[in-house]
Amino acid sequence: MIVVAGILRLTPEGLAAVREVARATVTTTNAEAGCIVYAFAEDIREPGLIRIYEEWESREALDAHGKAAHMTVWRDALKTVEVKELQLKLVETASVEPFA
């Protein structure tokens, strides 16, 4: 399994400007083959801060996701606003088990 986690920091106005594209990106991505979960969550303590969390069945599925048309739309939307910070980390794991 591949896990991608990180943050996207925009101005509150920038987030408002791309919110609908972000919603469509999340919805479309969750329907992709190999996507286990893809989520954006706005941090209530810091307007404009989005926490990103993804789980993928394989590196190939993640690579295909990066080439998808809706990801081009998302990247283009981000070019229209000030991106203050974008940090993503990828973790590849051999096994996953319930914690509790």
C-alpha positions in Angstrom: 0.0 0.0 0.0 1.1 3.6 -0.7 0.2 6.4 1.7 0.6 10.0 0.7 0.0 12.6 3.4 0.8 16.3 3.5 -0.5 19.9 3.6 -1.5 22.5 1.1 -1.6 26.0 2.5 -3.5 28.7 0.6 -5.0 32.0 1.6 -8.6 31.7 2.7 -9.6 33.6 -0.4 -7.6 31.2 -2.6 -9.2 28.2 -1.0 -12.6 29.7 -1.6 -11.7 30.2 -5.3 -10.7 26.6 -5.8 -13.1 24.8 -3.4 -15.4 23.5 -6.1 -12.5 22.1 -8.2 -11.1 20.5 -5.1 -14.4 18.9 -4.3 -14.6 17.5 -7.9 -11.0 16.3 -7.7 -11.7 14.4 -4.5 -14.9 12.8 -5.8 -13.3 11.8 -9.1 -10.1 10.5 -7.5 -12.0 8.3 -5.1 -13.6 6.6 -8.1 -10.2 5.8 -9.7 -9.0 2.2 -9.9 -6.5 1.5 -7.1 -7.6 4.4 -4.9 -8.5 3.3 -1.4 -9.1 6.8 0.0 -8.3 10.3 -1.1 -9.3 13.1 1.2 -8.8 16.8 1.8 -9.6 18.3 5.2 -9.6 21.9 6.1 -7.9 22.6 9.4 -10.4 24.5 11.6 -7.6 26.1 13.5 -6.0 27.6 10.4 -8.2 28.9 7.5 -6.7 28.0 4.2 -4.7 25.0 5.5 -5.7 21.7 3.8 -4.6 18.4 5.1 -4.2 15.8 2.4 -4.5 12.1 2.9 -4.3 9.3 0.3 -4.1 5.5 0.2 -3.4 3.7 -3.0 -3.2 -0.1 -3.8 0.0 0.3 -5.7 2.6 2.7 -7.1 1.2 2.1 -10.6 -2.3 3.3 -9.4 -0.7 6.5 -7.9 1.3 7.1 -11.1 -1.9 6.8 -13.2 -3.7 9.2 -10.9 -1.0 11.8 -11.5 -1.6 11.6 -15.2 -5.5 11.8 -15.0 -7.3 14.7 -16.7 -8.9 15.8 -13.4 -5.4 16.2 -11.9 -4.5 18.6 -14.7 -7.6 20.6 -14.0 -6.6 20.7 -10.3 -3.0 21.7 -11.0 -4.3 24.4 -13.3 -6.7 25.7 -10.7 -3.8 26.0 -8.2 -1.9 28.1 -10.7 -4.7 30.8 -10.3 -4.2 31.3 -6.6 -1.3 31.9 -4.2 0.1 28.5 -3.0 1.9 29.4 0.3 3.0 25.9 0.9 2.7 22.4 -0.5 4.4 19.4 1.3 3.6 15.8 0.4 5.2 12.7 1.9 4.9 9.2 0.4 5.1 6.0 2.6 5.3 2.6 1.0 4.3 -0.2 3.3 4.4 -3.9 3.0 1.5 -4.6 5.4 -1.4 -2.9 7.1 -3.3 -4.2 10.1 -6.1 -2.8 12.4 -4.6 -0.9 15.3 -7.6 -1.2 17.7 
